[in-house]
Amino acid sequence: MNARSTGLGMRPSALGLPAPCPTFLLLAALAMPSAIAAQAPVSRVSPCSYRACGLSISPRWNGLAVVRGAAGTPAATLSFFWPRDVSAALRGDSIDALGVDSAVMQAHRALGLRRVGAALTDAGAVLGAVALVRALSAGRLRRSEGVIAAAGAASLGVSIPFQFAADGALSRAVWWHNLRYSQR
């Protein structure tokens, strides 16, 4: 190696900065087509159409149903009272589809928010029922039943923002799921 060489196919340029030698550039250019061919593009567009496989949200008495396609086939339900994970329905058939990671993340966020909202809703309902049973058994509404009923109403009131936030997160999850059909 001479005094001007920097090794690794580099040599100083006129400005004193390392510059690639012509042999290095030639080898890099020859290796480029095989590197590009090895990375064949992966289609991130779903083979299914939006009309057949797109998701939407439909209200139910016990929560929000995630339904598939124009027929509205139920895919999952994010319940108000006992919420269960809906991320499998939002993931779909392909784990590398466009937007699937965001859809699953938003579905998990919706589930967490709905669980908090459900706990507060359930606590409010239980407290209200306890106050009602105690008042009926006593034959009158005492101060203690009023306090219990007020705590139940407060719990129900506090649950509302969590329920709406869960609805919003589920809506974003459905949007991210449906993004895979936008390239058709």
N, C-alpha and C positions, 0 to 999 in steps of 0.2 A: 504494500500500500504506500502510495507516495504522500508527500507532505500536504498536498492539496485535497486529497480524498477524505470524505467523511464516513465512508462505509455504507452498507445497505443500498448501494446503487445511487448514492447521492454525491454530488460534487459542488463546490462553491460556485455561485453565479458571479456575474460582474459586480453585483452589489454586495458580495460577501455572504449571501444567504445560501443555504443548501438548495440545490436544484437537481431534479432527477436526471440521470444520464440517459441517452437515447436507448440503450439496451434495456434499461429498466422500463421505460415507456413502452417499448415494443412488446416485452413480455406481459406487461399489464394489459395492453390492448388485446393480445392473443387470448388471455385468460378471461377477458370480459364476456364474450358470447357464451362460454360454458357456464359461467356464474349466473348469467341472466337466465339461461335455459333451465338451470337447476332450481330456480325460484319461479316456477310456473305460477301465473296468477291464479288465485283462489277466488271463485265467485262468491261474493257475500250477499248475493241476491237470492231470495227464496224461489224455488221452482213452483211454489204454490202461488195463486193469485190473491190479491187483497180481498176480492169478492168472496172467495172460498175460505180463506184462512185468517183474514184480518180480525183483530179482536175489538170489541167495544164493551161498554159498561152498561148494565141494565139493573135498575133498582129492584130489589126484592124486599119482602117484609122483614127478613132477618139480616140484610146486608146488601152489598153490591155484588152482583154476579158478573163475571167476566165471560162474555159469550163470543163464539167464533162464527165468522162468516155471515152472509146475508140471512141464512136460516136461523141464526141465533142459538146455535147449539151450546149448551152450558159447558164451560171449560173449568171454572173454579168459582168460589164465592168467598169474599172477604166479609165474614160475618160480623155483626155488631156485638154479639154476646160471647161467642167462643171462637175467636179468629184462628184460622189455620193458614199455613204458608201457601201462597198462590204462585210462587216463583217458577214452579215447573211448567205451569201453563203459559207463563210469559216468556220462558226460555225457548219454548218451541222445540222443533225437531233438530235444529242445528245449533251447536254451541259456538260456532264461529260466524253466525249471521250478523249482519250490520245492526248495531245497537243492542245486542243481547246482553252485554255486560251491564249497560245502563238500565235496561229493563229489569234485570234481576236485582240490581242494587235498589232501584225505586220500589220494587215489590217487597223487598226486605224492610225498607223504611216504612212502607205502608203497614206492614204487619206489626212492626214495633209500635207505631203510633196507635194503631187500632187496638193493640193489647192494653195500652195505657188507658185509652178511651173506654174500652170494654170493662176494665177493672173499676174505673170510676162510675160507669153506668150501672154495673152490677151492684156495687156498694150502695149507690143511691137507691136502687130499687129495693135492696134488702133492708136498708134503714127505713125507707118509707113503709114497707110491709110490717116491720117490727113496730113502728109507731102506731100503725093502724090496728094491729092485733092487740097491742097493749091498751089502746084507747077503747076498743070495743069490749075487752074483758073488764076494764074498770068502769065502763058505763059512761065515761066522760073523758074529755081531753085535758089531761094534766100538763103542767109545765114541762115535765120530763119528756112526755111524748111530743110536745111541740118542738123541743130542742132536737130530739132525734129526727123528727120529720124535716126540720130546717137543715140539719146536717145532710140528710138524704137529698134534699132539693139542691143544696149547694154542690154536692158531689155530682149530681146529674148536670148541673150548669157548667161545672168545670170540665166535664167530659166532652162537651160540644165542640170546643176548638180542636181537641185531639181527634175526634171523629171526622171533622171536616178536613183536617190536615192529612189524615189517612186517605180520605177520598181523593184529595189532590195528588198525593204520591201514587196512588193506584192509577189515576188518569195519566200521569207522566210515564208510568211503567208501560201502560197500553200504547202510548204514543211511541215510545222507544221500540216496543215490539213491532209495531206497524211500519217502522222506518224501513225494514227489510223489503217491503213491497213497493217502495217509492221509485226504484230504479227500473221498473217495467215500462 
